[in-house]
Amino acid sequence: MLRTPTGGAGHGTATADDRAMSIGAVLLQLRDEFPEVTISKIRFLEAEGLVEPQRTPSGYRKFRPDDVERLAQVLRMQRDHYLPLKVIREHLDALARGEQASLPSAGGQRDLTDGSWDAESGRATAARIGRAELLAAAEVTESELEEWESYGLVAPTAEGGYDAETVTVAKLVADLGRFGLEPRHLRTMRGAAEREAGLIEQVVAPLRRHRNPQTRAHAEATAKELAELSVRLHSAFVQTALGIRLH
């Protein structure tokens, strides 16, 4: 549930101007439900016409509560239904006009490799999604996805389709791309991740080969814990190198 700012005691009912928020305040409010949202993402959605905040004379954005709720609706439809922004914008605009518009389905965007789809929830029921859905989730074109694949940043599974981890990678690659980071720049990150994975595999390999099923199961838990520690260490190294104070 989004928190709506209220006026202070003794000030009466807050006006629309009083309740207007900066983009930073909007980010904090949305992150309760959408931890991965960034300021660049909000700006991108504005550039795509999904939200139109007011501007102060000096050019600063001021978001009204209904702007924040609209952003939340956009993010939910992306997360839960893999809908492209054009479809989301048309749906929300229809609702704003007072039309009785039902939530659109993924339609042509739906391309599940095993045909598993829950029509009621609008979610993929399988662990893999198809190429068209990946394009919609990452908000990129076919040519961009082909370039990512050529650099080894994303790849379909052996069975076909894309797993949840690949969807996450695709979204992050897209977000970094909005800052001017190209696939050739990100290839070094991919290489570093593969080297870290190799180190983790060296640690857990003896456990995986053990005859005891419990020991083999422990190998998976150990690999997951090591991966989480590795990610945290990598983040700390980057922030330290940039001189960013850690929380």
KOLKOL-156664 format. One line per 10 residues: number of its first residue (from 1); their letters; for each residue x, y, z of C-alpha. Coordinates in steps of 0.001 Angstrom, whole numbers, padded with zeros to 6 digits. Layout:
% KOLKOL-156664
NUM = a = X,Y,Z ~ ...;
***
This chain:
% KOLKOL-156664
1 = mlrtptggag = 000000,000000,000000 ~ 001405,003394,-001025 ~ 001737,005931,001749 ~ 000080,009258,000990 ~ 001633,012339,002603 ~ -000754,014365,004758 ~ -000697,017928,005998 ~ 000700,018765,009401 ~ -001417,019535,012444 ~ -002996,022960,012429;
11 = hgtataddra = -002607,023425,008686 ~ -006038,022136,007679 ~ -006560,020100,004532 ~ -003439,019873,002360 ~ -003728,021416,-001089 ~ -002518,019675,-004245 ~ 000600,021872,-004213 ~ 001274,021013,-000563 ~ 001110,017311,-001336 ~ 003303,017482,-004454;
21 = msigavllql = 006445,015414,-004120 ~ 009936,015484,-005577 ~ 011158,012557,-007652 ~ 013282,011429,-004698 ~ 010250,011306,-002406 ~ 008346,009357,-005057 ~ 011199,006865,-005283 ~ 011119,006247,-001525 ~ 007367,005755,-001602 ~ 007419,003300,-004518;
31 = rdefpevtis = 010291,001261,-003123 ~ 008068,-000141,-000396 ~ 006407,-002253,-003073 ~ 008992,-002082,-005873 ~ 012499,-002384,-004341 ~ 014251,-002366,-007726 ~ 012726,000878,-009029 ~ 015218,003688,-009721 ~ 015040,007396,-010497 ~ 016150,006630,-014050;
41 = kirfleaegl = 013205,004226,-014354 ~ 010757,006932,-013247 ~ 012282,009372,-015724 ~ 012050,006757,-018465 ~ 008351,006180,-017752 ~ 007813,009940,-017914 ~ 009629,010113,-021256 ~ 007363,007323,-022536 ~ 004265,009315,-021610 ~ 003137,007104,-018734;
51 = vepqrtpsgy = 003113,009994,-016259 ~ 003213,013780,-016628 ~ 004446,015483,-013444 ~ 004187,019215,-013030 ~ 007309,021346,-013371 ~ 008381,024204,-011160 ~ 009618,027433,-012815 ~ 013169,026170,-012238 ~ 012367,022864,-013976 ~ 012062,020505,-011007;
61 = rkfrpddver = 009499,017719,-011229 ~ 006578,017767,-008802 ~ 004485,014608,-008587 ~ 000900,014592,-007317 ~ -000487,011608,-005366 ~ -002389,010439,-008447 ~ 000886,010514,-010429 ~ 002450,008206,-007841 ~ -000522,005845,-007942 ~ -000361,005770,-011751;
71 = laqvlrmqrd = 003337,004895,-011601 ~ 002519,002087,-009171 ~ -000138,000760,-011576 ~ 002368,000795,-014439 ~ 004980,-001054,-012403 ~ 002436,-003656,-011251 ~ 001284,-004383,-014802 ~ 004876,-004748,-015932 ~ 005771,-007017,-013032 ~ 002646,-009149,-012941;
81 = hylplkvire = 001543,-009253,-016576 ~ 004641,-008559,-018713 ~ 002679,-005972,-020713 ~ 004520,-003552,-023019 ~ 004379,000124,-022123 ~ 002251,001047,-025141 ~ -000472,-001376,-024030 ~ -000264,-000169,-020427 ~ -000526,003476,-021486 ~ -003570,002813,-023672;
91 = hldalargeq = -005249,000871,-020867 ~ -004669,003572,-018240 ~ -005708,006337,-020621 ~ -008967,004483,-021285 ~ -009622,004216,-017565 ~ -008866,007923,-017147 ~ -011516,008687,-019768 ~ -014036,006749,-017696 ~ -014218,003798,-020074 ~ -014897,000301,-018727;
101 = aslpsaggqr = -011609,-001190,-019912 ~ -010629,-004649,-018736 ~ -006987,-005455,-018195 ~ -005534,-006483,-021560 ~ -003868,-009841,-021928 ~ -000345,-010231,-023154 ~ -001841,-011300,-026502 ~ 000878,-011447,-029106 ~ 003427,-010864,-026379 ~ 002614,-014254,-024891;
111 = dltdgswdae = 005058,-016807,-026161 ~ 005550,-019390,-023449 ~ 007654,-022323,-024513 ~ 005360,-024822,-022816 ~ 002083,-022919,-023207 ~ 001602,-022584,-019439 ~ -000351,-019450,-018594 ~ -002780,-018623,-015820 ~ -005475,-016544,-017515 ~ -006955,-015343,-014227;
121 = sgrataarig = -003752,-014049,-012671 ~ -002042,-013150,-015929 ~ 001140,-014850,-014737 ~ 003349,-017412,-016342 ~ 002955,-020677,-014485 ~ 006175,-022127,-015852 ~ 009716,-021220,-014866 ~ 010420,-020075,-018435 ~ 008932,-017372,-020625 ~ 009185,-016856,-024345;
131 = raellaaaev = 011155,-014349,-026360 ~ 008288,-011910,-026929 ~ 007574,-011754,-023192 ~ 011236,-011114,-022442 ~ 011193,-008203,-024887 ~ 008108,-006800,-023153 ~ 009529,-007286,-019646 ~ 012839,-005566,-020490 ~ 011181,-002947,-022737 ~ 013666,-003483,-025555;
141 = teseleewes = 013579,-004225,-029262 ~ 014472,-007443,-031027 ~ 017704,-005924,-032351 ~ 018774,-004896,-028835 ~ 018136,-008389,-027500 ~ 020103,-009886,-030384 ~ 023040,-007607,-029513 ~ 022901,-008695,-025864 ~ 022956,-012319,-026956 ~ 025902,-011713,-029262;
151 = yglvaptaeg = 027885,-010459,-026264 ~ 026777,-013373,-024096 ~ 024832,-011219,-021636 ~ 021621,-013232,-021984 ~ 020867,-016600,-023532 ~ 017890,-018970,-023719 ~ 017936,-022152,-021672 ~ 018822,-025476,-023256 ~ 015120,-026351,-023289 ~ 014220,-023057,-024954;
161 = gydaetvtva = 012772,-019883,-023479 ~ 014227,-017720,-020739 ~ 014293,-018353,-016995 ~ 013565,-015880,-014204 ~ 017240,-015056,-013674 ~ 017618,-014111,-017340 ~ 014614,-011804,-017076 ~ 016315,-010054,-014147 ~ 019565,-009745,-016099 ~ 017721,-008327,-019106;
171 = klvadlgrfg = 015986,-005672,-017013 ~ 019275,-004637,-015394 ~ 021080,-004491,-018742 ~ 018278,-002279,-020058 ~ 018465,000031,-017026 ~ 022256,000361,-017342 ~ 021850,001039,-021039 ~ 019847,004163,-020234 ~ 023000,005536,-018610 ~ 024989,004915,-021785;
181 = leprhlrtmr = 026553,001595,-020764 ~ 026656,-000606,-023846 ~ 026789,-004426,-024040 ~ 030515,-004319,-024771 ~ 031016,-002521,-021458 ~ 028939,-005055,-019541 ~ 030760,-008057,-020964 ~ 033524,-007548,-018376 ~ 030917,-007809,-015608 ~ 029696,-011068,-017102;
191 = gaaereagli = 033251,-012388,-017160 ~ 033827,-011417,-013527 ~ 030594,-013155,-012512 ~ 031635,-016337,-014298 ~ 034979,-016308,-012488 ~ 033198,-015887,-009143 ~ 030898,-018765,-010043 ~ 033960,-020876,-010817 ~ 035377,-020219,-007364 ~ 032098,-021169,-005723;
201 = eqvvaplrrh = 031918,-024341,-007785 ~ 035380,-025347,-006575 ~ 034151,-025109,-002981 ~ 030934,-027082,-003443 ~ 032099,-029627,-006035 ~ 033273,-032174,-003437 ~ 029916,-031885,-001670 ~ 027994,-032425,-004914 ~ 029869,-035694,-005544 ~ 029209,-037081,-002070;
211 = rnpqtrahae = 027168,-040287,-001771 ~ 025054,-038951,001069 ~ 021904,-037219,-000330 ~ 021838,-034826,002621 ~ 025394,-033768,001868 ~ 024493,-033170,-001779 ~ 021508,-031095,-000677 ~ 023817,-029139,001610 ~ 025946,-028360,-001448 ~ 023074,-026456,-003040;
221 = atakelaels = 022435,-024456,000132 ~ 026141,-023711,000438 ~ 026348,-022559,-003183 ~ 023396,-020214,-002660 ~ 024900,-018740,000504 ~ 028281,-018246,-001159 ~ 026603,-016573,-004136 ~ 024791,-014133,-001839 ~ 028018,-013328,000016 ~ 029820,-012853,-003284;
231 = vrlhsafvqt = 027202,-010369,-004488 ~ 027420,-008421,-001241 ~ 031211,-008342,-001398 ~ 031141,-007184,-005022 ~ 028714,-004397,-004102 ~ 030923,-003340,-001192 ~ 034006,-003264,-003419 ~ 032265,-001098,-006029 ~ 030867,001331,-003452 ~ 034220,001560,-001700;
241 = algirlh = 035987,002249,-004990 ~ 033490,005037,-005722 ~ 033747,006448,-002228 ~ 030082,005762,-001476 ~ 029253,005389,002200 ~ 027829,001930,002911 ~ 024590,001598,004865;
***
